[in-house]
């Protein structure tokens, strides 16, 4: 029995009514009072027969960012990497519990900064983490919310590349099982799109539960999902620390001043003005960042390499209204 036949057989074992009931119950539960273990059990029952969109992601580098304290430079790449100790992770986030260290990164530098919920006047240091090989590396990524993504990587996909629109996938599952798959896929996309305000970290419990299950599955290198903070125009990637360390190294750092918010006159798209201030001369083998004098090396060619030619408006970054 091939993989498609096994998936279809497993999905045949649950009715769409039972599956809808499981999703509805978890949607309606009070996540403030339900323990994480109970949430995890409910999430596991929902995704039990669900085939994830596992894709090979060819990557040459990713971005991380941190907001500078006024007048203070980051002097070591370790300050811009994942937290070195669990006790430094004070709060839950999209995929981690308090005390759980994960490596979060993005596909573009503006996404890394905007994910920090920056404000006008903030100075942000963006770290470029390139592959240790210096070439494209393959990561096995579980993509969540792929159909929402407006990022360049996702926009390049054709109809047959997404389970949601691929005729062969729908045919393999059969119409009834395809509807079940859509039900689960819609729910997963929904919980990854929730905007979580300060003090509402309980809303992260379903996505944390899903991440725990996925990172225990064989062959999953990363969880990849659209950036809500950029209206799905960017991509977030999350990895276990050991995997991130084996693939990426700190390559260079840039300091960027966040300016005022504005609207692009032609489209009324909300933007965040920015200014490039400094860039590193090098990051040594010991991880120490050696900065250039402010303004040095910020020519157009260097900036285009930094952003990988992906942003037409170099002085304006799209943001959420």
C-alpha positions as CSV (number, residue, x, y, z in Angstrom):
1,X,0.0,0.0,0.0
2,X,1.5,3.3,-1.0
3,X,1.5,6.5,1.0
4,X,-1.6,8.0,-0.7
5,X,-3.6,4.8,-0.1
6,X,-2.6,4.7,3.6
7,X,-3.6,8.3,4.1
8,X,-7.0,7.7,2.4
9,X,-7.6,4.6,4.4
10,X,-6.8,6.4,7.7
11,X,-9.1,9.4,6.8
12,X,-11.9,7.0,6.0
13,X,-11.9,6.0,9.6
14,X,-13.4,9.2,10.9
15,X,-16.5,11.0,9.8
16,X,-16.5,14.6,8.9
17,X,-19.2,15.2,11.6
18,X,-16.9,13.8,14.3
19,X,-14.0,15.8,13.0
20,X,-16.1,19.0,12.9
21,X,-17.2,18.3,16.5
22,X,-13.5,18.0,17.6
23,X,-12.6,21.3,15.9
24,X,-15.6,23.1,17.3
25,X,-15.0,21.9,20.8
26,X,-11.5,23.2,20.8
27,X,-12.5,26.5,19.2
28,X,-15.1,27.1,21.9
29,X,-13.1,25.9,25.0
30,X,-11.8,28.5,27.5
31,X,-8.0,28.3,26.8
32,X,-7.3,30.2,30.0
33,X,-8.4,27.3,32.1
34,X,-7.6,24.2,30.0
35,X,-4.1,22.8,30.8
36,X,-1.6,22.7,28.0
37,X,-1.6,18.9,28.2
38,X,-5.3,18.8,27.6
39,X,-5.0,21.2,24.6
40,X,-2.3,19.0,23.2
41,X,-4.5,15.9,23.4
42,X,-7.3,17.7,21.6
43,X,-5.0,19.0,18.9
44,X,-3.6,15.5,18.4
45,X,-7.1,14.1,17.8
46,X,-7.8,16.7,15.2
47,X,-4.6,16.2,13.2
48,X,-4.5,12.4,13.7
49,X,-5.3,11.6,10.1
50,X,-4.3,14.9,8.5
51,X,-1.5,14.8,5.9
52,X,0.7,17.9,6.4
53,X,2.1,19.8,3.5
54,X,5.7,18.8,3.8
55,X,8.0,20.6,1.4
56,X,11.6,20.9,0.7
57,X,12.6,24.5,1.3
58,X,15.8,25.5,-0.5
59,X,17.4,28.2,1.7
60,X,20.6,30.2,1.6
61,X,19.9,32.3,4.7
62,X,17.4,33.7,7.2
63,X,17.0,36.8,9.3
64,X,16.6,37.5,13.0
65,X,16.2,40.9,14.8
66,X,16.3,42.5,18.2
67,X,15.5,46.0,19.4
68,X,18.5,47.9,20.8
69,X,18.5,49.6,24.2
70,X,19.0,53.3,23.7
71,X,22.6,54.0,22.8
72,X,23.7,50.4,23.2
73,X,25.2,48.2,20.5
74,X,25.0,44.5,20.3
75,X,28.5,43.2,20.4
76,X,28.1,39.5,20.0
77,X,26.1,37.4,17.6
78,X,25.0,35.3,20.6
79,X,22.8,38.2,21.7
80,X,21.0,38.0,18.4
81,X,20.6,34.2,18.3
82,X,18.1,32.1,20.2
83,X,18.2,32.5,24.0
84,X,21.1,30.5,25.5
85,X,19.2,29.2,28.5
86,X,15.6,28.1,29.1
87,X,15.1,30.5,32.0
88,X,15.6,33.4,29.7
89,X,12.4,32.5,27.8
90,X,10.0,34.3,30.1
91,X,6.8,34.2,27.9
92,X,5.0,31.9,25.6
93,X,5.1,32.7,21.9
94,X,3.6,31.2,18.8
95,X,5.3,27.9,19.1
96,X,7.0,27.8,22.5
97,X,6.1,27.5,26.1
98,X,7.8,29.7,28.7
99,X,11.2,28.1,29.3
100,X,11.3,26.4,25.9
101,X,14.0,27.6,23.5
102,X,13.3,27.6,19.8
103,X,15.0,29.3,16.9
104,X,12.7,31.8,15.1
105,X,13.7,33.5,11.9
106,X,12.1,35.1,8.8
107,X,12.6,35.1,5.0
108,X,13.2,38.9,4.8
109,X,14.7,41.5,7.1
110,X,11.6,43.7,7.3
111,X,9.6,40.8,8.6
112,X,12.2,40.1,11.3
113,X,11.9,43.7,12.5
114,X,8.1,44.1,12.2
115,X,7.5,40.8,14.1
116,X,9.0,42.6,17.1
117,X,6.2,45.2,17.1
118,X,8.6,48.0,16.7
119,X,7.7,51.7,17.2
120,X,8.9,54.9,15.5
121,X,12.3,55.8,16.9
122,X,13.4,52.3,17.7
123,X,16.8,51.1,16.6
124,X,16.8,47.5,15.4
125,X,19.7,45.2,14.8
126,X,19.0,42.6,12.1
127,X,21.2,39.5,11.9
128,X,21.7,37.7,8.7
129,X,22.2,33.9,9.3
130,X,23.6,32.3,6.2
131,X,24.0,28.6,5.6
132,X,27.3,27.1,6.9
133,X,28.0,25.6,3.5
134,X,27.6,29.0,1.8
135,X,25.2,27.4,-0.7
136,X,21.5,26.4,-0.8
137,X,20.5,23.9,1.8
138,X,17.4,21.7,1.9
139,X,15.1,21.9,4.9
140,X,12.1,19.6,5.3
141,X,9.4,22.1,6.3
142,X,5.9,21.6,7.5
143,X,4.0,24.5,5.9
144,X,1.0,25.9,7.8
145,X,-1.4,28.4,6.2
146,X,0.3,28.2,2.8
147,X,-2.8,29.4,0.9
148,X,-2.7,32.7,2.8
149,X,0.9,33.5,2.1
150,X,1.7,36.5,-0.1
151,X,5.5,36.0,0.2
152,X,7.6,35.7,-3.0
153,X,8.3,32.0,-2.3
154,X,4.6,31.1,-2.0
155,X,3.5,33.3,-4.9
156,X,5.8,31.3,-7.1
157,X,3.9,28.1,-6.5
158,X,1.4,26.8,-9.0
159,X,-2.0,25.2,-8.5
160,X,-0.5,21.7,-8.4
161,X,2.1,22.7,-5.8
162,X,-0.5,23.3,-3.0
163,X,-2.6,20.5,-1.5
164,X,-5.6,22.9,-1.5
165,X,-5.6,23.3,-5.2
166,X,-3.7,20.3,-6.5
167,X,-6.1,18.1,-8.6
168,X,-4.0,14.9,-8.0
169,X,-4.2,15.4,-4.2
170,X,-7.9,15.8,-4.2
171,X,-8.4,12.8,-6.5
172,X,-6.1,10.6,-4.3
173,X,-8.1,11.4,-1.2
174,X,-11.5,11.3,-2.7
175,X,-14.1,14.1,-2.4
176,X,-15.2,13.2,1.1
177,X,-11.7,13.0,2.6
178,X,-10.7,16.1,0.8
179,X,-13.5,18.0,2.6
180,X,-12.1,16.6,5.9
181,X,-8.6,17.8,5.0
182,X,-9.9,21.3,4.2
183,X,-11.7,21.4,7.6
184,X,-8.5,20.6,9.4
185,X,-6.3,22.8,7.2
186,X,-8.7,25.8,7.7
187,X,-8.5,25.3,11.4
188,X,-4.7,25.2,11.5
189,X,-4.4,28.2,9.3
190,X,-6.9,30.0,11.5
191,X,-4.9,29.4,14.8
192,X,-1.7,30.5,13.1
193,X,-3.3,33.7,12.0
194,X,-4.6,34.7,15.5
195,X,-3.2,38.1,16.6
196,X,-2.2,37.7,20.3
197,X,-2.1,40.8,22.4
198,X,0.0,41.1,25.6
199,X,-1.5,39.2,28.4
200,X,-3.4,36.8,26.2
201,X,-0.6,34.1,25.8
202,X,-3.2,31.4,26.5
203,X,-4.2,31.8,22.8
204,X,-0.9,30.3,21.8
205,X,-1.6,26.9,23.5
206,X,-3.0,25.2,20.4
207,X,-0.1,26.2,18.2
208,X,2.4,25.3,20.9
209,X,0.8,21.9,21.1
210,X,1.0,21.5,17.3
211,X,4.6,22.5,17.3
212,X,5.5,19.9,20.0
213,X,3.8,17.2,17.9
214,X,5.5,18.2,14.7
215,X,9.0,18.5,16.1
216,X,8.7,15.0,17.5
217,X,7.7,13.7,14.0
218,X,10.5,12.2,11.9
219,X,11.9,14.3,9.1
220,X,10.5,17.7,10.2
221,X,13.3,20.3,10.2
222,X,11.2,23.4,10.4
223,X,7.7,24.8,10.8
224,X,7.0,27.5,8.3
225,X,4.0,29.9,8.3
226,X,2.9,33.3,7.1
227,X,3.8,36.4,9.2
228,X,0.6,37.9,10.5
229,X,2.5,41.1,11.4
230,X,3.2,41.8,7.8
231,X,-0.3,40.9,6.5
232,X,1.0,37.5,5.3
233,X,3.6,39.1,3.0
234,X,6.5,37.5,4.9
235,X,7.3,34.0,6.1
236,X,8.3,32.9,9.6
237,X,10.3,29.8,10.2
238,X,10.9,28.0,13.5
239,X,13.4,25.3,14.2
240,X,14.9,23.4,17.1
241,X,18.1,25.0,18.3
242,X,20.3,22.0,17.4
243,X,19.1,21.9,13.8
244,X,19.4,25.7,13.4
245,X,23.0,25.5,14.7
246,X,23.9,22.8,12.2
247,X,22.5,24.7,9.2
248,X,23.1,28.4,9.9
249,X,25.9,30.7,11.1
250,X,25.9,34.4,12.0
251,X,27.1,36.2,8.9
252,X,26.5,39.9,9.3
253,X,24.5,42.5,11.2
254,X,22.8,45.7,10.3
255,X,21.4,48.5,12.4
256,X,18.2,50.1,11.2
257,X,16.3,53.1,12.5
258,X,12.5,52.7,12.5
259,X,10.7,55.9,11.3
260,X,7.1,57.0,11.1
261,X,4.2,55.1,9.7
262,X,2.7,56.4,6.4
263,X,0.5,55.3,3.6
264,X,1.8,54.7,0.1
265,X,-0.1,57.3,-2.0
266,X,-0.8,55.0,-5.0
267,X,-2.4,52.2,-3.0
268,X,-2.9,53.4,0.6
269,X,-0.8,50.5,1.7
270,X,0.5,51.0,5.3
271,X,4.2,51.5,5.4
272,X,6.9,51.9,8.0
273,X,9.8,54.3,7.0
274,X,13.2,53.1,7.8
275,X,16.8,54.3,7.6
276,X,20.0,52.1,7.4
277,X,22.5,53.3,10.0
278,X,25.3,50.9,10.4
279,X,26.5,47.4,9.3
280,X,29.1,45.0,10.6
281,X,32.5,44.8,9.1
282,X,32.7,41.2,10.2
283,X,31.5,38.7,12.8
284,X,34.5,36.9,14.1
285,X,34.9,33.2,14.8
286,X,34.3,34.0,18.5
287,X,31.0,35.6,17.5
288,X,32.1,39.2,18.3
289,X,30.5,41.8,16.0
290,X,33.0,44.3,14.6
291,X,31.0,47.4,13.5
292,X,31.9,49.8,10.8
293,X,31.7,53.6,11.5
294,X,28.1,54.8,11.2
295,X,27.1,55.3,7.5
296,X,30.1,53.4,6.1
297,X,29.3,50.6,3.5
298,X,25.6,51.5,3.1
299,X,25.7,51.9,-0.7
300,X,22.8,50.8,-2.8
301,X,24.6,47.6,-4.0
302,X,25.3,46.5,-0.4
303,X,21.7,47.2,0.6
304,X,20.3,45.2,-2.3
305,X,22.5,42.2,-1.3
306,X,21.2,42.5,2.2
307,X,17.6,42.5,1.2
308,X,18.2,40.0,-1.6
309,X,16.6,42.3,-4.2
310,X,13.2,41.5,-2.7
311,X,12.1,45.0,-1.7
312,X,11.4,47.7,-4.3
313,X,10.7,50.3,-1.6
314,X,14.1,50.2,0.3
315,X,13.2,53.2,2.5
316,X,9.7,51.9,3.3
317,X,8.7,48.5,4.6
318,X,5.1,47.2,4.4
319,X,3.5,46.7,7.8
320,X,0.2,46.0,9.4
321,X,-2.2,49.0,9.7
